[in-house]
């Protein structure tokens, strides 16, 4: 058995499955990230595609560029409208789903557009979180 930070214990087979799932999510053809829904909206996880969307080389660099927060992902001029839209959609949704578009500022200062498909989850162990699929919509916006 292996003890995790959350206090849960996993046996060898469960650890293998967890590592397999992490590899799968890291290699998905699109950005994926998880963040706390409260407080400073701290980023819990981001996959490799999300890191690349920001033109970052490592997860650590991505965390630095974004301030390790959802608020640091969204362009400052878009943030208020995005957060208001997310709150309203979650309140109105039977399934706690939301969709928003917003700009980001990449590591090198470039502007890109993101399609963000989020799902709010209340978890007993980690608290309230959002799971987000994010696609680079920059080329779509140029049309």
Z-matrix of the N, CA and C atoms (Angstrom, degrees):
N
C 1 1.449
C 2 1.527 1 109.60
N 3 1.314 2 114.71 1 142.10
C 4 1.456 3 120.09 2 177.65
C 5 1.521 4 107.96 3 -119.68
N 6 1.315 5 116.75 4 132.38
C 7 1.456 6 123.00 5 -179.32
C 8 1.530 7 109.19 6 -87.30
N 9 1.326 8 117.88 7 128.88
C 10 1.457 9 122.54 8 177.30
C 11 1.515 10 109.97 9 -96.00
N 12 1.338 11 116.65 10 166.21
C 13 1.459 12 121.53 11 178.41
C 14 1.520 13 111.70 12 -57.43
N 15 1.313 14 117.04 13 -32.72
C 16 1.459 15 120.71 14 -178.34
C 17 1.523 16 112.64 15 -74.29
N 18 1.339 17 116.68 16 -6.56
C 19 1.451 18 120.41 17 -178.61
C 20 1.516 19 112.94 18 94.37
N 21 1.332 20 117.63 19 -6.83
C 22 1.457 21 121.15 20 178.64
C 23 1.520 22 109.75 21 -79.52
N 24 1.306 23 115.97 22 148.22
C 25 1.462 24 120.74 23 177.86
C 26 1.525 25 108.75 24 -110.22
N 27 1.335 26 116.06 25 135.61
C 28 1.460 27 121.17 26 178.59
C 29 1.516 28 109.57 27 -120.50
N 30 1.339 29 115.97 28 139.76
C 31 1.457 30 118.25 29 174.03
C 32 1.532 31 108.64 30 -83.31
N 33 1.329 32 116.42 31 178.27
C 34 1.464 33 121.11 32 -174.47
C 35 1.529 34 112.46 33 -60.38
N 36 1.318 35 117.28 34 -41.58
C 37 1.465 36 121.42 35 -179.47
C 38 1.532 37 110.71 36 -65.64
N 39 1.320 38 117.15 37 -41.33
C 40 1.462 39 120.90 38 178.46
C 41 1.528 40 111.00 39 -66.18
N 42 1.330 41 116.96 40 -37.25
C 43 1.469 42 120.78 41 177.14
C 44 1.523 43 110.26 42 -64.00
N 45 1.323 44 116.39 43 -42.08
C 46 1.461 45 121.25 44 177.99
C 47 1.526 46 110.50 45 -59.91
N 48 1.326 47 116.38 46 -45.01
C 49 1.455 48 121.32 47 179.00
C 50 1.531 49 110.70 48 -63.94
N 51 1.326 50 117.00 49 -42.80
C 52 1.466 51 121.02 50 179.14
C 53 1.526 52 110.86 51 -61.27
N 54 1.325 53 117.42 52 -42.78
C 55 1.467 54 120.95 53 178.59
C 56 1.525 55 111.11 54 -66.27
N 57 1.316 56 116.71 55 -38.69
C 58 1.465 57 121.52 56 177.63
C 59 1.533 58 109.81 57 -62.61
N 60 1.315 59 117.48 58 -44.05
C 61 1.464 60 121.70 59 179.13
C 62 1.527 61 110.85 60 -63.86
N 63 1.329 62 117.17 61 -40.11
C 64 1.465 63 120.47 62 178.45
C 65 1.524 64 110.29 63 -62.81
N 66 1.333 65 117.09 64 -43.76
C 67 1.473 66 120.29 65 178.17
C 68 1.528 67 110.27 66 -61.60
N 69 1.321 68 116.52 67 -41.25
C 70 1.464 69 121.37 68 178.76
C 71 1.530 70 110.91 69 -60.53
N 72 1.317 71 116.74 70 -50.19
C 73 1.465 72 121.47 71 -178.22
C 74 1.529 73 110.55 72 -65.27
N 75 1.331 74 117.30 73 -38.43
C 76 1.463 75 120.42 74 179.05
C 77 1.522 76 112.06 75 -63.33
N 78 1.314 77 117.40 76 -28.09
C 79 1.467 78 120.98 77 -175.42
C 80 1.531 79 113.46 78 -102.82
N 81 1.322 80 117.21 79 7.74
C 82 1.464 81 120.49 80 178.28
C 83 1.528 82 109.93 81 -61.45
N 84 1.336 83 117.05 82 148.57
C 85 1.464 84 120.00 83 -179.85
C 86 1.523 85 112.04 84 -83.48
N 87 1.277 86 116.84 85 61.73
C 88 1.458 87 122.52 86 179.37
C 89 1.507 88 109.59 87 166.27
N 90 1.318 89 115.28 88 161.48
C 91 1.456 90 119.79 89 -179.65
C 92 1.513 91 111.79 90 -72.44
N 93 1.308 92 115.02 91 146.03
C 94 1.462 93 122.38 92 176.17
C 95 1.517 94 107.08 93 -146.14
N 96 1.336 95 116.36 94 131.51
C 97 1.459 96 119.27 95 175.88
C 98 1.519 97 110.29 96 -148.87
N 99 1.319 98 114.56 97 160.14
C 100 1.461 99 122.97 98 179.94
C 101 1.519 100 106.76 99 -128.45
N 102 1.341 101 116.10 100 135.85
C 103 1.469 102 118.75 101 178.30
C 104 1.525 103 110.78 102 -144.64
N 105 1.335 104 114.85 103 154.37
C 106 1.458 105 120.73 104 177.04
C 107 1.525 106 109.10 105 -66.14
N 108 1.332 107 117.13 106 136.50
C 109 1.457 108 122.18 107 -177.42
C 110 1.524 109 112.35 108 -81.43
N 111 1.308 110 117.44 109 -9.45
C 112 1.460 111 120.18 110 -177.19
C 113 1.527 112 110.26 111 -122.44
N 114 1.317 113 115.45 112 -178.75
C 115 1.464 114 120.31 113 177.81
C 116 1.517 115 111.37 114 60.73
N 117 1.327 116 115.57 115 -131.84
C 118 1.468 117 119.48 116 -178.65
C 119 1.527 118 112.59 117 -90.08
N 120 1.327 119 116.81 118 12.49
C 121 1.470 120 123.12 119 177.96
C 122 1.530 121 111.47 120 56.57
N 123 1.322 122 114.67 121 47.56
C 124 1.467 123 122.50 122 -177.82
C 125 1.523 124 111.97 123 -61.27
N 126 1.333 125 115.69 124 137.59
C 127 1.460 126 121.95 125 177.57
C 128 1.525 127 108.85 126 -76.33
N 129 1.322 128 116.02 127 126.36
C 130 1.460 129 122.13 128 178.00
C 131 1.521 130 109.90 129 -90.26
N 132 1.334 131 116.09 130 -40.51
C 133 1.465 132 121.12 131 -175.28
C 134 1.520 133 109.55 132 -154.39
N 135 1.320 134 116.24 133 145.22
C 136 1.470 135 122.31 134 169.91
C 137 1.521 136 107.74 135 -142.07
N 138 1.333 137 116.52 136 137.98
C 139 1.464 138 119.04 137 -179.46
C 140 1.532 139 111.02 138 -82.61
N 141 1.325 140 115.19 139 174.95
C 142 1.462 141 120.87 140 -176.62
C 143 1.526 142 112.17 141 -62.22
N 144 1.324 143 118.02 142 -37.07
C 145 1.465 144 120.78 143 180.00
C 146 1.526 145 110.97 144 -64.29
N 147 1.326 146 117.23 145 -38.38
C 148 1.469 147 120.40 146 177.97
C 149 1.522 148 109.96 147 -64.50
N 150 1.304 149 116.21 148 -41.42
C 151 1.467 150 121.33 149 177.86
C 152 1.531 151 109.46 150 -59.90
N 153 1.331 152 116.81 151 -43.80
C 154 1.475 153 121.23 152 -179.25
C 155 1.526 154 112.25 153 -67.56
N 156 1.337 155 118.34 154 -35.83
C 157 1.469 156 121.06 155 178.53
C 158 1.528 157 110.00 156 -56.16
N 159 1.317 158 116.82 157 -34.37
C 160 1.466 159 122.08 158 179.01
C 161 1.533 160 112.48 159 -87.51
N 162 1.338 161 116.65 160 7.44
C 163 1.473 162 122.53 161 -177.76
C 164 1.522 163 112.19 162 59.00
N 165 1.320 164 116.27 163 31.27
C 166 1.465 165 121.30 164 177.01
C 167 1.527 166 109.17 165 -96.19
N 168 1.326 167 115.76 166 155.32
C 169 1.461 168 121.30 167 -179.93
C 170 1.523 169 112.97 168 -94.73
N 171 1.323 170 117.27 169 -25.55
C 172 1.461 171 121.17 170 -176.75
C 173 1.527 172 110.05 171 -138.77
N 174 1.316 173 115.26 172 162.14
C 175 1.462 174 120.44 173 175.18
C 176 1.523 175 110.38 174 -61.99
N 177 1.319 176 116.76 175 -38.39
C 178 1.465 177 120.70 176 179.57
C 179 1.528 178 110.66 177 -61.60
N 180 1.330 179 116.34 178 -41.38
C 181 1.466 180 120.48 179 178.41
C 182 1.532 181 110.11 180 -65.24
N 183 1.330 182 117.09 181 -42.53
C 184 1.465 183 122.10 182 176.72
C 185 1.529 184 110.33 183 -58.08
N 186 1.328 185 116.33 184 -45.50
C 187 1.468 186 120.24 185 179.44
C 188 1.531 187 110.67 186 -60.52
N 189 1.316 188 116.64 187 -38.72
C 190 1.470 189 120.83 188 179.76
C 191 1.531 190 110.74 189 -68.37
N 192 1.337 191 117.03 190 -45.88
C 193 1.468 192 121.99 191 -178.64
C 194 1.529 193 111.05 192 -61.73
N 195 1.325 194 117.42 193 -38.11
C 196 1.472 195 121.92 194 -176.56
C 197 1.527 196 113.18 195 -93.89
N 198 1.321 197 117.15 196 -1.85
C 199 1.461 198 118.98 197 -174.00
C 200 1.515 199 111.48 198 67.85
N 201 1.339 200 116.24 199 17.69
C 202 1.466 201 123.55 200 -179.44
C 203 1.532 202 112.42 201 55.11
N 204 1.336 203 115.59 202 37.61
C 205 1.457 204 120.78 203 -176.82
C 206 1.530 205 110.57 204 -144.42
N 207 1.329 206 116.21 205 147.30
C 208 1.465 207 119.66 206 173.88
C 209 1.522 208 110.11 207 -56.89
N 210 1.319 209 117.05 208 -37.42
C 211 1.468 210 120.72 209 179.72
C 212 1.524 211 111.74 210 -61.10
N 213 1.321 212 116.67 211 -27.39
C 214 1.457 213 120.85 212 177.31
C 215 1.519 214 113.15 213 -83.86
N 216 1.322 215 116.92 214 -13.80
C 217 1.464 216 120.96 215 176.14
C 218 1.527 217 109.60 216 -77.07
N 219 1.323 218 116.62 217 -45.43
C 220 1.466 219 122.17 218 -174.89
C 221 1.532 220 110.25 219 -79.56
N 222 1.327 221 115.91 220 137.28
C 223 1.468 222 121.45 221 176.01
C 224 1.530 223 108.47 222 -53.67
N 225 1.341 224 118.20 223 135.23
C 226 1.474 225 120.78 224 -177.11
C 227 1.531 226 113.94 225 -54.30
N 228 1.324 227 117.87 226 -34.84
C 229 1.467 228 120.33 227 -179.65
C 230 1.529 229 112.47 228 -72.26
N 231 1.322 230 117.73 229 -18.64
C 232 1.465 231 122.14 230 -178.56
C 233 1.530 232 112.99 231 -99.74
N 234 1.317 233 116.92 232 -15.73
C 235 1.468 234 121.54 233 -167.61
C 236 1.526 235 113.93 234 -57.74
N 237 1.314 236 118.32 235 -49.72
C 238 1.466 237 120.62 236 -176.22
C 239 1.531 238 111.47 237 -59.48
N 240 1.340 239 116.79 238 -46.97
C 241 1.469 240 120.68 239 179.72
C 242 1.527 241 111.53 240 -65.11
N 243 1.329 242 116.79 241 -39.82
C 244 1.465 243 121.36 242 -179.78
C 245 1.525 244 110.45 243 -63.44
N 246 1.328 245 117.08 244 -48.56
C 247 1.471 246 119.42 245 -178.37
C 248 1.524 247 111.34 246 -65.82
N 249 1.324 248 117.79 247 -37.37
C 250 1.468 249 120.84 248 177.30
C 251 1.535 250 109.90 249 -64.20
N 252 1.328 251 116.96 250 -44.19
C 253 1.463 252 121.01 251 179.87
C 254 1.527 253 111.35 252 -62.99
N 255 1.320 254 116.93 253 -43.40
C 256 1.470 255 120.48 254 178.86
C 257 1.527 256 110.38 255 -60.36
N 258 1.341 257 116.84 256 -49.02
C 259 1.476 258 120.56 257 179.84
C 260 1.529 259 110.91 258 -56.88
N 261 1.335 260 116.49 259 -46.79
C 262 1.462 261 120.80 260 -177.57
C 263 1.526 262 111.35 261 -64.40
N 264 1.322 263 116.78 262 -43.40
C 265 1.466 264 120.12 263 -179.31
C 266 1.527 265 111.48 264 -65.18
N 267 1.323 266 117.27 265 -39.97
C 268 1.469 267 120.71 266 179.12
C 269 1.529 268 109.92 267 -64.84
N 270 1.332 269 116.28 268 -41.49
C 271 1.469 270 119.87 269 177.83
C 272 1.527 271 111.67 270 -61.76
N 273 1.331 272 116.69 271 -36.81
C 274 1.465 273 121.72 272 -175.40
C 275 1.526 274 113.86 273 -89.15
N 276 1.333 275 118.05 274 -9.27
C 277 1.463 276 121.85 275 -173.42
C 278 1.522 277 111.78 276 -96.99
N 279 1.311 278 116.18 277 133.38
C 280 1.467 279 120.79 278 174.81
C 281 1.520 280 111.50 279 -70.78
N 282 1.334 281 115.92 280 -21.94
C 283 1.465 282 120.73 281 -174.53
C 284 1.525 283 112.98 282 -112.18
N 285 1.333 284 117.76 283 9.61
C 286 1.471 285 123.22 284 178.69
C 287 1.526 286 112.67 285 57.65
N 288 1.335 287 116.18 286 43.13
C 289 1.462 288 122.19 287 -179.57
C 290 1.522 289 110.41 288 -108.43
N 291 1.344 290 115.21 289 152.43
C 292 1.456 291 119.56 290 174.58
C 293 1.518 292 110.26 291 -146.00
N 294 1.331 293 115.15 292 157.85
C 295 1.464 294 122.31 293 174.13
C 296 1.521 295 107.47 294 -136.90
N 297 1.324 296 116.95 295 128.47
C 298 1.459 297 122.04 296 176.01
C 299 1.525 298 109.62 297 -140.57
N 300 1.319 299 114.91 298 154.16
C 301 1.462 300 122.40 299 171.93
C 302 1.520 301 106.95 300 -115.62
N 303 1.311 302 116.09 301 140.60
C 304 1.460 303 119.62 302 177.06
C 305 1.519 304 110.17 303 -159.37
N 306 1.314 305 114.13 304 166.76
C 307 1.456 306 120.39 305 177.08
C 308 1.525 307 109.50 306 -94.13
N 309 1.329 308 114.82 307 155.32
C 310 1.460 309 121.64 308 171.94
C 311 1.525 310 107.60 309 -127.37
N 312 1.312 311 115.48 310 161.36
C 313 1.459 312 121.64 311 172.77
C 314 1.520 313 106.59 312 -112.69
N 315 1.328 314 116.38 313 117.69
C 316 1.461 315 120.74 314 -177.84
C 317 1.527 316 110.97 315 -75.52
N 318 1.317 317 114.80 316 172.06
C 319 1.469 318 121.46 317 -179.02
C 320 1.527 319 111.76 318 -53.50
N 321 1.329 320 116.52 319 -38.77
C 322 1.466 321 120.51 320 -177.22
C 323 1.532 322 113.12 321 -90.31
N 324 1.346 323 117.08 322 10.09
C 325 1.460 324 121.30 323 176.14
C 326 1.517 325 115.00 324 90.23
N 327 1.329 326 117.64 325 1.13
C 328 1.461 327 121.04 326 178.12
C 329 1.521 328 111.72 327 -72.64
N 330 1.326 329 115.51 328 157.27
C 331 1.469 330 121.29 329 178.09
C 332 1.523 331 108.20 330 -107.93
N 333 1.330 332 116.41 331 130.39
C 334 1.462 333 122.13 332 176.69
C 335 1.532 334 107.50 333 -131.20
N 336 1.324 335 115.65 334 155.23
C 337 1.462 336 122.35 335 176.90
C 338 1.523 337 109.74 336 -101.30
N 339 1.327 338 115.69 337 142.48
C 340 1.465 339 122.57 338 -178.75
C 341 1.528 340 110.09 339 -123.12
N 342 1.336 341 116.24 340 134.75
C 343 1.467 342 123.42 341 164.86
C 344 1.520 343 105.60 342 -94.93
N 345 1.325 344 117.33 343 121.40
C 346 1.465 345 123.16 344 -172.89
C 347 1.527 346 108.73 345 -119.03
N 348 1.331 347 115.77 346 116.31
C 349 1.464 348 122.57 347 176.94
C 350 1.523 349 107.33 348 -109.90
N 351 1.331 350 116.98 349 108.23
C 352 1.453 351 120.59 350 -173.98
C 353 1.519 352 113.48 351 -111.22
N 354 1.323 353 114.58 352 156.88
C 355 1.463 354 122.38 353 176.74
C 356 1.521 355 107.66 354 -137.30
N 357 1.322 356 115.96 355 120.07
C 358 1.463 357 122.13 356 178.50
C 359 1.524 358 109.16 357 -85.43
N 360 1.333 359 116.11 358 133.21
C 361 1.472 360 121.73 359 179.49
C 362 1.524 361 108.49 360 -132.62
N 363 1.325 362 115.61 361 133.70
C 364 1.467 363 119.62 362 170.58
C 365 1.520 364 107.33 363 -94.85
N 366 1.319 365 116.29 364 117.95
C 367 1.460 366 120.83 365 179.77
C 368 1.515 367 111.42 366 -114.76
N 369 1.319 368 116.36 367 137.44
C 370 1.461 369 120.29 368 179.83
C 371 1.522 370 112.57 369 -70.82
N 372 1.333 371 117.93 370 -30.76
C 373 1.468 372 119.76 371 -176.82
C 374 1.521 373 113.00 372 -88.92
N 375 1.335 374 117.97 373 -40.60
C 376 1.469 375 119.69 374 -176.70
C 377 1.518 376 113.32 375 -108.50
N 378 1.315 377 118.06 376 -4.35
C 379 1.458 378 120.86 377 -179.25
C 380 1.519 379 111.56 378 88.10
N 381 1.327 380 115.85 379 -161.72
C 382 1.459 381 121.83 380 -178.10
C 383 1.522 382 109.93 381 -80.27
N 384 1.328 383 115.76 382 128.22
C 385 1.464 384 120.68 383 -178.60
C 386 1.525 385 110.29 384 -137.63
N 387 1.322 386 114.78 385 159.97
C 388 1.454 387 122.81 386 169.57
C 389 1.515 388 108.24 387 -112.84
N 390 1.335 389 116.15 388 134.10
C 391 1.456 390 123.74 389 169.10
C 392 1.522 391 105.17 390 -103.23
N 393 1.322 392 117.65 391 128.94
C 394 1.458 393 120.43 392 -172.79
C 395 1.526 394 111.55 393 -130.94
N 396 1.328 395 115.55 394 130.59
C 397 1.457 396 122.18 395 167.89
C 398 1.520 397 106.05 396 -99.06
N 399 1.329 398 116.65 397 127.32
C 400 1.460 399 121.36 398 -175.72
C 401 1.521 400 110.06 399 -126.50
N 402 1.313 401 115.53 400 127.83
C 403 1.456 402 120.39 401 177.52
C 404 1.513 403 110.82 402 -115.91
N 405 1.318 404 116.55 403 144.20
C 406 1.461 405 121.69 404 176.49
C 407 1.526 406 107.78 405 -75.75
N 408 1.327 407 116.99 406 111.83
C 409 1.463 408 122.75 407 -176.33
C 410 1.525 409 112.32 408 -105.06
N 411 1.318 410 117.34 409 15.47
C 412 1.463 411 121.42 410 -174.63
C 413 1.524 412 112.00 411 -58.72
N 414 1.316 413 117.36 412 -48.01
C 415 1.468 414 120.24 413 -178.55
C 416 1.526 415 110.91 414 -64.90
N 417 1.319 416 117.43 415 -37.46
C 418 1.467 417 121.91 416 177.96
C 419 1.531 418 110.01 417 -62.43
N 420 1.318 419 117.06 418 -39.70
C 421 1.464 420 121.82 419 -178.93
C 422 1.525 421 111.81 420 -69.13
N 423 1.327 422 117.26 421 -27.74
C 424 1.470 423 121.08 422 -178.88
C 425 1.524 424 112.14 423 -72.94
N 426 1.324 425 117.79 424 -20.94
C 427 1.475 426 121.44 425 -177.84
C 428 1.497 427 112.30 426 -72.24
